[in-house]
Amino acid sequence: MMMEATFNIEAYSLGPLQTNCYLLTVTDGEQERGIIIDPGMYAGRLAERLKSVKLEAILLTHAHFDHMGGVDDVRKLSDAPVYIHDLEADWLTDPRKNGSMRWQDVTPPLSTDAAEYALDEGQTLDFIGHSFQVMHTPGHSPGSVSFLCGQHLFSGDVLFRQSVGRTDLPGGKERDLYDSINLKLYKLPADTIVYPGHGGRTTIGYEMANNPYTA
């Protein structure tokens, strides 16, 4: 049985693609500590909220522009390091790879400084008094990862409520996506809560029973 993680989860829908940015926080005495998962675009709107938070890390599920576009905004507000899978490390600095060059009707070309740390399958990260397991879940993009803490799974653009991530973008592979979902995510307990990169949250059990793309 997974233990419930005792942190607060705030979701912000950011940018023209309404990308979910998650702020996870705990309070130790008077100090609020936190991490951000996928700062989306135009994350500067979080500025007031982050003034009271000591940010420990910026975690990226992958490096498509709508998930990494707010990295610089958040870096300006904190000294938090950025974590991303090595397969997409150079996407942060290359608008052609992160997709922003391709979607200029949605965004100007975006780039940020390189990430400080690399993520890898099976790695455990310790932040805000909790352990986050890194699951490499490629398919939507080659370096896509999901973060698991207790019964909370942050799945990026791999698994959505009754849907899955698209695989027609550069580096996407349909077979990899379904293997990531069926051989990794669907091995988790049914009551695992899924926080996707877009849309509302769901559970592993609900998706196994109702997702028309993974049957």
KELO-574994 format. One record per residue: residue number from 1; residue in three letters; x, y, z of N, C-alpha, C in turn. Coordinates in steps of 0.2 Angstrom, whole numbers, plus 5000, padded with zeros to 4 digits. Layout:
// KELO-574994
+-----+------+------+------+------+------+------+------+------+------+------+
: seq : type :  nc1 :  nc2 :  nc3 : cac1 : cac2 : cac3 :  cc1 :  cc2 :  cc3 :
+-----+------+------+------+------+------+------+------+------+------+------+
: NUM :  ALA :    X :    Y :    Z :    X :    Y :    Z :    X :    Y :    Z :
...
+-----+------+------+------+------+------+------+------+------+------+------+
// end
This chain:
// KELO-574994
+-----+------+------+------+------+------+------+------+------+------+------+
: seq : type :  nc1 :  nc2 :  nc3 : cac1 : cac2 : cac3 :  cc1 :  cc2 :  cc3 :
+-----+------+------+------+------+------+------+------+------+------+------+
:   1 :  MET : 5004 : 4994 : 5000 : 5000 : 5000 : 5000 : 5004 : 5006 : 5000 :
:   2 :  MET : 5003 : 5011 : 4995 : 5007 : 5017 : 4995 : 5005 : 5022 : 5001 :
:   3 :  MET : 5010 : 5025 : 5004 : 5008 : 5030 : 5009 : 5006 : 5037 : 5005 :
:   4 :  GLU : 5001 : 5040 : 5008 : 4999 : 5047 : 5005 : 5004 : 5052 : 5006 :
:   5 :  ALA : 5006 : 5055 : 5001 : 5011 : 5060 : 5002 : 5008 : 5067 : 5005 :
:   6 :  THR : 5011 : 5069 : 5010 : 5008 : 5075 : 5014 : 5011 : 5082 : 5011 :
:   7 :  PHE : 5009 : 5084 : 5005 : 5011 : 5090 : 5003 : 5004 : 5093 : 4999 :
:   8 :  ASN : 5005 : 5100 : 4998 : 4999 : 5103 : 4995 : 5001 : 5103 : 4987 :
:   9 :  ILE : 4996 : 5102 : 4983 : 4996 : 5102 : 4976 : 4992 : 5108 : 4973 :
:  10 :  GLU : 4995 : 5113 : 4970 : 4992 : 5118 : 4967 : 4993 : 5117 : 4959 :
:  11 :  ALA : 4987 : 5117 : 4955 : 4988 : 5117 : 4948 : 4986 : 5124 : 4945 :
:  12 :  TYR : 4991 : 5125 : 4940 : 4990 : 5132 : 4936 : 4989 : 5130 : 4929 :
:  13 :  SER : 4984 : 5132 : 4925 : 4984 : 5131 : 4918 : 4987 : 5137 : 4915 :
:  14 :  LEU : 4993 : 5136 : 4911 : 4997 : 5141 : 4909 : 4998 : 5141 : 4901 :
:  15 :  GLY : 4998 : 5147 : 4898 : 4999 : 5147 : 4891 : 4993 : 5146 : 4886 :
:  16 :  PRO : 4994 : 5147 : 4880 : 4989 : 5146 : 4875 : 4987 : 5139 : 4874 :
:  17 :  LEU : 4991 : 5134 : 4876 : 4989 : 5127 : 4876 : 4986 : 5124 : 4883 :
:  18 :  GLN : 4985 : 5129 : 4888 : 4983 : 5127 : 4894 : 4986 : 5121 : 4897 :
:  19 :  THR : 4993 : 5122 : 4898 : 4997 : 5117 : 4901 : 4997 : 5117 : 4908 :
:  20 :  ASN : 4996 : 5111 : 4911 : 4996 : 5111 : 4918 : 5003 : 5112 : 4922 :
:  21 :  CYS : 5004 : 5117 : 4926 : 5010 : 5118 : 4930 : 5008 : 5116 : 4937 :
:  22 :  TYR : 5012 : 5112 : 4940 : 5010 : 5110 : 4947 : 5015 : 5112 : 4952 :
:  23 :  LEU : 5013 : 5116 : 4957 : 5017 : 5118 : 4963 : 5015 : 5114 : 4969 :
:  24 :  LEU : 5020 : 5110 : 4971 : 5020 : 5106 : 4977 : 5023 : 5109 : 4983 :
:  25 :  THR : 5020 : 5110 : 4988 : 5023 : 5113 : 4994 : 5021 : 5110 : 5001 :
:  26 :  VAL : 5026 : 5111 : 5005 : 5025 : 5109 : 5012 : 5027 : 5115 : 5016 :
:  27 :  THR : 5025 : 5115 : 5023 : 5027 : 5120 : 5027 : 5030 : 5118 : 5033 :
:  28 :  ASP : 5036 : 5120 : 5034 : 5040 : 5118 : 5040 : 5041 : 5124 : 5045 :
:  29 :  GLY : 5037 : 5124 : 5050 : 5037 : 5130 : 5054 : 5034 : 5136 : 5050 :
:  30 :  GLU : 5037 : 5142 : 5049 : 5035 : 5147 : 5045 : 5038 : 5147 : 5038 :
:  31 :  GLN : 5042 : 5142 : 5036 : 5045 : 5142 : 5030 : 5041 : 5137 : 5025 :
:  32 :  GLU : 5039 : 5140 : 5020 : 5035 : 5136 : 5015 : 5040 : 5134 : 5009 :
:  33 :  ARG : 5041 : 5127 : 5008 : 5046 : 5125 : 5003 : 5042 : 5121 : 4998 :
:  34 :  GLY : 5045 : 5121 : 4992 : 5041 : 5118 : 4986 : 5045 : 5116 : 4980 :
:  35 :  ILE : 5042 : 5113 : 4975 : 5045 : 5111 : 4969 : 5040 : 5113 : 4964 :
:  36 :  ILE : 5042 : 5114 : 4958 : 5037 : 5115 : 4952 : 5038 : 5110 : 4947 :
:  37 :  ILE : 5033 : 5107 : 4944 : 5033 : 5102 : 4939 : 5030 : 5105 : 4933 :
:  38 :  ASP : 5034 : 5106 : 4928 : 5032 : 5109 : 4921 : 5030 : 5116 : 4922 :
:  39 :  PRO : 5034 : 5121 : 4922 : 5032 : 5128 : 4923 : 5028 : 5131 : 4917 :
:  40 :  GLY : 5026 : 5127 : 4912 : 5022 : 5130 : 4907 : 5025 : 5136 : 4903 :
:  41 :  MET : 5020 : 5140 : 4901 : 5022 : 5147 : 4897 : 5019 : 5152 : 4901 :
:  42 :  TYR : 5023 : 5158 : 4901 : 5020 : 5164 : 4905 : 5020 : 5162 : 4912 :
:  43 :  ALA : 5024 : 5159 : 4915 : 5024 : 5157 : 4922 : 5025 : 5163 : 4927 :
:  44 :  GLY : 5027 : 5169 : 4924 : 5027 : 5175 : 4928 : 5021 : 5176 : 4932 :
:  45 :  ARG : 5016 : 5174 : 4930 : 5009 : 5175 : 4934 : 5010 : 5172 : 4941 :
:  46 :  LEU : 5015 : 5167 : 4942 : 5016 : 5164 : 4948 : 5020 : 5168 : 4953 :
:  47 :  ALA : 5022 : 5174 : 4950 : 5027 : 5177 : 4954 : 5025 : 5179 : 4961 :
:  48 :  GLU : 5019 : 5181 : 4962 : 5017 : 5183 : 4969 : 5016 : 5177 : 4973 :
:  49 :  ARG : 5014 : 5172 : 4970 : 5013 : 5166 : 4974 : 5020 : 5163 : 4977 :
:  50 :  LEU : 5025 : 5163 : 4972 : 5032 : 5161 : 4974 : 5036 : 5165 : 4978 :
:  51 :  LYS : 5034 : 5171 : 4980 : 5037 : 5175 : 4984 : 5038 : 5172 : 4991 :
:  52 :  SER : 5033 : 5168 : 4993 : 5033 : 5165 : 5000 : 5036 : 5158 : 5000 :
:  53 :  VAL : 5038 : 5156 : 4994 : 5040 : 5149 : 4994 : 5048 : 5148 : 4992 :
:  54 :  LYS : 5051 : 5144 : 4996 : 5058 : 5143 : 4995 : 5058 : 5137 : 4990 :
:  55 :  LEU : 5059 : 5138 : 4984 : 5059 : 5133 : 4978 : 5065 : 5129 : 4978 :
:  56 :  GLU : 5064 : 5122 : 4978 : 5070 : 5118 : 4978 : 5072 : 5115 : 4972 :
:  57 :  ALA : 5067 : 5115 : 4967 : 5068 : 5112 : 4960 : 5063 : 5113 : 4955 :
:  58 :  ILE : 5065 : 5113 : 4949 : 5060 : 5114 : 4943 : 5061 : 5107 : 4940 :
:  59 :  LEU : 5056 : 5103 : 4940 : 5056 : 5097 : 4936 : 5052 : 5097 : 4930 :
:  60 :  LEU : 5055 : 5094 : 4925 : 5052 : 5094 : 4918 : 5050 : 5087 : 4916 :
:  61 :  THR : 5044 : 5086 : 4914 : 5042 : 5080 : 4912 : 5045 : 5079 : 4905 :
:  62 :  HIS : 5045 : 5084 : 4901 : 5048 : 5084 : 4894 : 5049 : 5091 : 4892 :
:  63 :  ALA : 5052 : 5092 : 4886 : 5055 : 5099 : 4884 : 5051 : 5102 : 4879 :
:  64 :  HIS : 5044 : 5100 : 4877 : 5041 : 5104 : 4872 : 5039 : 5111 : 4875 :
:  65 :  PHE : 5039 : 5116 : 4871 : 5039 : 5123 : 4872 : 5033 : 5124 : 4877 :
:  66 :  ASP : 5028 : 5121 : 4877 : 5022 : 5123 : 4882 : 5023 : 5121 : 4889 :
:  67 :  HIS : 5028 : 5116 : 4890 : 5030 : 5114 : 4896 : 5036 : 5117 : 4899 :
:  68 :  MET : 5041 : 5119 : 4895 : 5047 : 5122 : 4897 : 5047 : 5130 : 4896 :
:  69 :  GLY : 5042 : 5133 : 4893 : 5043 : 5140 : 4891 : 5043 : 5145 : 4897 :
:  70 :  GLY : 5041 : 5142 : 4903 : 5041 : 5147 : 4909 : 5047 : 5146 : 4913 :
:  71 :  VAL : 5052 : 5142 : 4911 : 5058 : 5140 : 4915 : 5062 : 5147 : 4917 :
:  72 :  ASP : 5063 : 5151 : 4912 : 5067 : 5157 : 4914 : 5063 : 5161 : 4919 :
:  73 :  ASP : 5056 : 5162 : 4918 : 5052 : 5166 : 4923 : 5053 : 5163 : 4930 :
:  74 :  VAL : 5053 : 5157 : 4931 : 5054 : 5154 : 4937 : 5061 : 5154 : 4940 :
:  75 :  ARG : 5066 : 5154 : 4935 : 5073 : 5154 : 4938 : 5074 : 5162 : 4940 :
:  76 :  LYS : 5071 : 5166 : 4937 : 5071 : 5173 : 4940 : 5069 : 5174 : 4947 :
:  77 :  LEU : 5064 : 5170 : 4948 : 5061 : 5171 : 4955 : 5064 : 5166 : 4960 :
:  78 :  SER : 5069 : 5162 : 4958 : 5072 : 5158 : 4963 : 5079 : 5156 : 4961 :
:  79 :  ASP : 5082 : 5152 : 4965 : 5089 : 5149 : 4963 : 5088 : 5142 : 4962 :
:  80 :  ALA : 5082 : 5139 : 4960 : 5080 : 5132 : 4960 : 5084 : 5129 : 4953 :
:  81 :  PRO : 5087 : 5124 : 4954 : 5090 : 5120 : 4948 : 5084 : 5117 : 4944 :
:  82 :  VAL : 5086 : 5116 : 4937 : 5081 : 5112 : 4933 : 5084 : 5105 : 4931 :
:  83 :  TYR : 5079 : 5101 : 4931 : 5080 : 5094 : 4930 : 5076 : 5091 : 4924 :
:  84 :  ILE : 5080 : 5088 : 4919 : 5077 : 5085 : 4913 : 5080 : 5079 : 4911 :
:  85 :  HIS : 5077 : 5075 : 4907 : 5080 : 5069 : 4905 : 5086 : 5071 : 4900 :
:  86 :  ASP : 5091 : 5067 : 4900 : 5097 : 5068 : 4895 : 5095 : 5068 : 4888 :
:  87 :  LEU : 5090 : 5064 : 4886 : 5088 : 5064 : 4879 : 5085 : 5070 : 4876 :
:  88 :  GLU : 5083 : 5075 : 4881 : 5080 : 5081 : 4879 : 5084 : 5087 : 4882 :
:  89 :  ALA : 5090 : 5086 : 4884 : 5094 : 5091 : 4887 : 5095 : 5097 : 4882 :
:  90 :  ASP : 5096 : 5096 : 4876 : 5098 : 5101 : 4871 : 5091 : 5104 : 4868 :
:  91 :  TRP : 5086 : 5101 : 4870 : 5079 : 5104 : 4868 : 5078 : 5111 : 4871 :
:  92 :  LEU : 5080 : 5112 : 4877 : 5079 : 5118 : 4881 : 5082 : 5124 : 4877 :
:  93 :  THR : 5088 : 5123 : 4874 : 5092 : 5128 : 4871 : 5090 : 5129 : 4863 :
:  94 :  ASP : 5086 : 5124 : 4860 : 5085 : 5124 : 4853 : 5078 : 5124 : 4851 :
:  95 :  PRO : 5075 : 5130 : 4849 : 5068 : 5131 : 4847 : 5066 : 5126 : 4842 :
:  96 :  ARG : 5070 : 5124 : 4838 : 5068 : 5119 : 4833 : 5066 : 5112 : 4836 :
:  97 :  LYS : 5070 : 5110 : 4841 : 5068 : 5104 : 4845 : 5063 : 5104 : 4849 :
:  98 :  ASN : 5062 : 5110 : 4853 : 5057 : 5111 : 4858 : 5050 : 5112 : 4855 :
:  99 :  GLY : 5050 : 5113 : 4848 : 5044 : 5114 : 4844 : 5042 : 5122 : 4844 :
: 100 :  SER : 5045 : 5126 : 4847 : 5042 : 5133 : 4847 : 5044 : 5136 : 4840 :
: 101 :  MET : 5049 : 5134 : 4837 : 5050 : 5137 : 4830 : 5045 : 5134 : 4825 :
: 102 :  ARG : 5042 : 5129 : 4826 : 5037 : 5126 : 4822 : 5030 : 5129 : 4823 :
: 103 :  TRP : 5028 : 5131 : 4829 : 5022 : 5134 : 4830 : 5022 : 5141 : 4832 :
: 104 :  GLN : 5024 : 5145 : 4827 : 5025 : 5152 : 4828 : 5019 : 5156 : 4828 :
: 105 :  ASP : 5013 : 5153 : 4826 : 5007 : 5156 : 4827 : 5004 : 5156 : 4834 :
: 106 :  VAL : 5008 : 5152 : 4838 : 5006 : 5151 : 4845 : 5011 : 5154 : 4850 :
: 107 :  THR : 5017 : 5154 : 4848 : 5023 : 5157 : 4852 : 5029 : 5159 : 4848 :
: 108 :  PRO : 5032 : 5164 : 4851 : 5039 : 5165 : 4847 : 5044 : 5160 : 4849 :
: 109 :  PRO : 5049 : 5159 : 4845 : 5054 : 5154 : 4847 : 5057 : 5155 : 4854 :
: 110 :  LEU : 5057 : 5149 : 4858 : 5059 : 5149 : 4865 : 5065 : 5145 : 4866 :
: 111 :  SER : 5069 : 5148 : 4870 : 5075 : 5144 : 4873 : 5077 : 5146 : 4880 :
: 112 :  THR : 5080 : 5142 : 4883 : 5082 : 5144 : 4890 : 5089 : 5141 : 4891 :
: 113 :  ASP : 5092 : 5143 : 4897 : 5099 : 5140 : 4898 : 5098 : 5133 : 4899 :
: 114 :  ALA : 5104 : 5129 : 4899 : 5104 : 5122 : 4900 : 5101 : 5120 : 4907 :
: 115 :  ALA : 5099 : 5114 : 4908 : 5097 : 5111 : 4914 : 5103 : 5110 : 4918 :
: 116 :  GLU : 5102 : 5110 : 4925 : 5108 : 5109 : 4929 : 5109 : 5101 : 4930 :
: 117 :  TYR : 5103 : 5097 : 4930 : 5104 : 5090 : 4932 : 5100 : 5086 : 4927 :
: 118 :  ALA : 5102 : 5080 : 4926 : 5099 : 5075 : 4921 : 5095 : 5070 : 4925 :
: 119 :  LEU : 5089 : 5068 : 4922 : 5085 : 5063 : 4925 : 5086 : 5056 : 4921 :
: 120 :  ASP : 5085 : 5051 : 4925 : 5086 : 5044 : 4922 : 5081 : 5039 : 4925 :
: 121 :  GLU : 5079 : 5034 : 4922 : 5075 : 5029 : 4924 : 5077 : 5026 : 4931 :
: 122 :  GLY : 5072 : 5026 : 4936 : 5073 : 5023 : 4942 : 5077 : 5027 : 4947 :
: 123 :  GLN : 5078 : 5033 : 4945 : 5082 : 5038 : 4949 : 5077 : 5040 : 4955 :
: 124 :  THR : 5079 : 5042 : 4961 : 5075 : 5044 : 4966 : 5078 : 5051 : 4968 :
: 125 :  LEU : 5073 : 5056 : 4968 : 5074 : 5063 : 4970 : 5071 : 5065 : 4977 :
: 126 :  ASP : 5075 : 5068 : 4981 : 5072 : 5069 : 4988 : 5071 : 5077 : 4988 :
: 127 :  PHE : 5065 : 5079 : 4988 : 5063 : 5086 : 4989 : 5058 : 5087 : 4994 :
: 128 :  ILE : 5057 : 5093 : 4997 : 5052 : 5095 : 5002 : 5050 : 5089 : 5006 :
: 129 :  GLY : 5055 : 5085 : 5008 : 5054 : 5080 : 5013 : 5051 : 5074 : 5010 :
: 130 :  HIS : 5051 : 5073 : 5004 : 5048 : 5067 : 5001 : 5052 : 5064 : 4995 :
: 131 :  SER : 5051 : 5058 : 4993 : 5055 : 5055 : 4988 : 5051 : 5055 : 4982 :
: 132 :  PHE : 5054 : 5057 : 4976 : 5050 : 5056 : 4970 : 5054 : 5051 : 4965 :
: 133 :  GLN : 5050 : 5046 : 4963 : 5053 : 5041 : 4958 : 5053 : 5044 : 4951 :
: 134 :  VAL : 5058 : 5043 : 4947 : 5058 : 5045 : 4940 : 5057 : 5039 : 4936 :
: 135 :  MET : 5052 : 5039 : 4932 : 5050 : 5034 : 4927 : 5051 : 5037 : 4920 :
: 136 :  HIS : 5055 : 5033 : 4917 : 5056 : 5035 : 4910 : 5050 : 5033 : 4906 :
: 137 :  THR : 5046 : 5037 : 4903 : 5040 : 5035 : 4899 : 5040 : 5038 : 4892 :
: 138 :  PRO : 5044 : 5036 : 4888 : 5045 : 5039 : 4881 : 5039 : 5037 : 4877 :
: 139 :  GLY : 5038 : 5040 : 4871 : 5033 : 5039 : 4867 : 5030 : 5046 : 4864 :
: 140 :  HIS : 5028 : 5050 : 4869 : 5026 : 5057 : 4866 : 5032 : 5060 : 4864 :
: 141 :  SER : 5037 : 5060 : 4868 : 5044 : 5062 : 4866 : 5049 : 5057 : 4869 :
: 142 :  PRO : 5055 : 5057 : 4866 : 5060 : 5052 : 4868 : 5062 : 5053 : 4875 :
: 143 :  GLY : 5062 : 5059 : 4878 : 5064 : 5060 : 4885 : 5059 : 5061 : 4890 :
: 144 :  SER : 5053 : 5059 : 4888 : 5047 : 5060 : 4893 : 5048 : 5056 : 4899 :
: 145 :  VAL : 5047 : 5059 : 4905 : 5047 : 5055 : 4911 : 5041 : 5057 : 4915 :
: 146 :  SER : 5039 : 5052 : 4920 : 5034 : 5053 : 4925 : 5037 : 5053 : 4932 :
: 147 :  PHE : 5034 : 5057 : 4936 : 5036 : 5057 : 4943 : 5031 : 5054 : 4948 :
: 148 :  LEU : 5033 : 5050 : 4952 : 5029 : 5046 : 4956 : 5031 : 5048 : 4964 :
: 149 :  CYS : 5026 : 5050 : 4967 : 5027 : 5051 : 4975 : 5021 : 5049 : 4978 :
: 150 :  GLY : 5022 : 5043 : 4982 : 5017 : 5040 : 4986 : 5012 : 5038 : 4981 :
: 151 :  GLN : 5005 : 5040 : 4981 : 5000 : 5038 : 4977 : 4999 : 5044 : 4971 :
: 152 :  HIS : 5004 : 5048 : 4971 : 5003 : 5054 : 4966 : 5008 : 5053 : 4960 :
: 153 :  LEU : 5005 : 5053 : 4954 : 5009 : 5052 : 4948 : 5008 : 5058 : 4943 :
: 154 :  PHE : 5014 : 5061 : 4942 : 5013 : 5067 : 4937 : 5016 : 5065 : 4930 :
: 155 :  SER : 5011 : 5064 : 4926 : 5012 : 5060 : 4920 : 5014 : 5064 : 4914 :
: 156 :  GLY : 5015 : 5071 : 4914 : 5016 : 5075 : 4908 : 5011 : 5073 : 4903 :
: 157 :  ASP : 5014 : 5072 : 4897 : 5009 : 5071 : 4891 : 5009 : 5064 : 4889 :
: 158 :  VAL : 5010 : 5060 : 4893 : 5010 : 5052 : 4892 : 5003 : 5050 : 4893 :
: 159 :  LEU : 5000 : 5051 : 4898 : 4993 : 5048 : 4900 : 4988 : 5054 : 4902 :
: 160 :  PHE : 4983 : 5054 : 4899 : 4978 : 5059 : 4901 : 4971 : 5056 : 4903 :
: 161 :  ARG : 4966 : 5059 : 4905 : 4960 : 5057 : 4907 : 4956 : 5054 : 4900 :
: 162 :  GLN : 4956 : 5048 : 4899 : 4953 : 5045 : 4893 : 4956 : 5047 : 4887 :
: 163 :  SER : 4963 : 5048 : 4887 : 4966 : 5049 : 4881 : 4974 : 5048 : 4883 :
: 164 :  VAL : 4978 : 5049 : 4877 : 4985 : 5048 : 4878 : 4989 : 5053 : 4874 :
: 165 :  GLY : 4995 : 5054 : 4875 : 4999 : 5059 : 4872 : 5000 : 5058 : 4864 :
: 166 :  ARG : 5000 : 5063 : 4860 : 5001 : 5062 : 4853 : 5008 : 5060 : 4852 :
: 167 :  THR : 5009 : 5056 : 4846 : 5015 : 5053 : 4844 : 5017 : 5055 : 4837 :
: 168 :  ASP : 5014 : 5060 : 4835 : 5016 : 5062 : 4828 : 5021 : 5068 : 4828 :
: 169 :  LEU : 5023 : 5070 : 4833 : 5028 : 5076 : 4834 : 5035 : 5073 : 4833 :
: 170 :  PRO : 5040 : 5076 : 4831 : 5047 : 5074 : 4830 : 5049 : 5070 : 4837 :
: 171 :  GLY : 5052 : 5064 : 4836 : 5054 : 5060 : 4841 : 5049 : 5056 : 4845 :
: 172 :  GLY : 5042 : 5057 : 4843 : 5037 : 5053 : 4845 : 5037 : 5046 : 4842 :
: 173 :  LYS : 5035 : 5041 : 4846 : 5034 : 5034 : 4844 : 5028 : 5030 : 4847 :
: 174 :  GLU : 5023 : 5028 : 4843 : 5017 : 5026 : 4846 : 5019 : 5019 : 4850 :
: 175 :  ARG : 5023 : 5015 : 4848 : 5024 : 5009 : 4851 : 5027 : 5010 : 4858 :
: 176 :  ASP : 5032 : 5015 : 4858 : 5035 : 5017 : 4865 : 5030 : 5020 : 4870 :
: 177 :  LEU : 5025 : 5024 : 4867 : 5020 : 5027 : 4871 : 5016 : 5021 : 4875 :
: 178 :  TYR : 5013 : 5016 : 4871 : 5009 : 5011 : 4873 : 5013 : 5007 : 4878 :
: 179 :  ASP : 5019 : 5005 : 4877 : 5023 : 5002 : 4881 : 5024 : 5005 : 4888 :
: 180 :  SER : 5025 : 5012 : 4888 : 5026 : 5016 : 4894 : 5020 : 5015 : 4898 :
: 181 :  ILE : 5014 : 5016 : 4895 : 5008 : 5016 : 4899 : 5006 : 5009 : 4901 :
: 182 :  ASN : 5006 : 5004 : 4897 : 5004 : 4997 : 4899 : 5009 : 4993 : 4903 :
: 183 :  LEU : 5016 : 4994 : 4902 : 5021 : 4991 : 4905 : 5024 : 4994 : 4911 :
: 184 :  LYS : 5022 : 5001 : 4912 : 5025 : 5004 : 4918 : 5019 : 5008 : 4922 :
: 185 :  LEU : 5015 : 5012 : 4919 : 5010 : 5016 : 4922 : 5005 : 5011 : 4925 :
: 186 :  TYR : 5003 : 5007 : 4921 : 4997 : 5002 : 4922 : 4999 : 4997 : 4927 :
: 187 :  LYS : 5006 : 4997 : 4929 : 5008 : 4992 : 4934 : 5007 : 4995 : 4941 :
: 188 :  LEU : 5006 : 5001 : 4941 : 5005 : 5005 : 4948 : 4998 : 5003 : 4951 :
: 189 :  PRO : 4997 : 5004 : 4957 : 4991 : 5003 : 4961 : 4985 : 5007 : 4957 :
: 190 :  ALA : 4979 : 5004 : 4957 : 4973 : 5007 : 4954 : 4971 : 5014 : 4957 :
: 191 :  ASP : 4973 : 5015 : 4963 : 4971 : 5021 : 4967 : 4976 : 5026 : 4966 :
: 192 :  THR : 4981 : 5025 : 4962 : 4986 : 5030 : 4960 : 4983 : 5036 : 4957 :
: 193 :  ILE : 4984 : 5042 : 4959 : 4981 : 5048 : 4956 : 4985 : 5051 : 4951 :
: 194 :  VAL : 4983 : 5052 : 4945 : 4986 : 5054 : 4939 : 4985 : 5062 : 4938 :
: 195 :  TYR : 4991 : 5066 : 4938 : 4990 : 5073 : 4936 : 4994 : 5074 : 4930 :
: 196 :  PRO : 4990 : 5075 : 4924 : 4992 : 5075 : 4918 : 4995 : 5082 : 4916 :
: 197 :  GLY : 4998 : 5082 : 4910 : 5000 : 5089 : 4908 : 4995 : 5093 : 4905 :
: 198 :  HIS : 4989 : 5091 : 4903 : 4983 : 5095 : 4901 : 4977 : 5091 : 4904 :
: 199 :  GLY : 4972 : 5095 : 4905 : 4966 : 5092 : 4907 : 4966 : 5091 : 4915 :
: 200 :  GLY : 4960 : 5087 : 4917 : 4959 : 5086 : 4924 : 4962 : 5079 : 4926 :
: 201 :  ARG : 4963 : 5078 : 4932 : 4966 : 5073 : 4935 : 4962 : 5066 : 4934 :
: 202 :  THR : 4965 : 5061 : 4935 : 4961 : 5054 : 4935 : 4965 : 5049 : 4939 :
: 203 :  THR : 4963 : 5043 : 4938 : 4967 : 5038 : 4942 : 4969 : 5032 : 4937 :
: 204 :  ILE : 4974 : 5028 : 4939 : 4976 : 5023 : 4935 : 4971 : 5018 : 4934 :
: 205 :  GLY : 4967 : 5016 : 4939 : 4961 : 5011 : 4939 : 4956 : 5014 : 4934 :
: 206 :  TYR : 4954 : 5020 : 4934 : 4949 : 5023 : 4930 : 4952 : 5022 : 4922 :
: 207 :  GLU : 4958 : 5024 : 4921 : 4960 : 5024 : 4914 : 4961 : 5016 : 4912 :
: 208 :  MET : 4963 : 5012 : 4916 : 4963 : 5005 : 4914 : 4956 : 5002 : 4912 :
: 209 :  ALA : 4951 : 5005 : 4915 : 4944 : 5003 : 4914 : 4941 : 5007 : 4908 :
: 210 :  ASN : 4943 : 5013 : 4907 : 4939 : 5018 : 4903 : 4943 : 5021 : 4897 :
: 211 :  ASN : 4949 : 5020 : 4897 : 4953 : 5024 : 4892 : 4953 : 5020 : 4885 :
: 212 :  PRO : 4950 : 5023 : 4880 : 4948 : 5019 : 4874 : 4955 : 5018 : 4870 :
: 213 :  TYR : 4960 : 5022 : 4872 : 4966 : 5021 : 4868 : 4971 : 5016 : 4870 :
: 214 :  THR : 4970 : 5013 : 4876 : 4975 : 5009 : 4879 : 4972 : 5002 : 4881 :
: 215 :  ALA : 4966 : 5001 : 4878 : 4962 : 4994 : 4879 : 4966 : 4989 : 4875 :
+-----+------+------+------+------+------+------+------+------+------+------+
// end
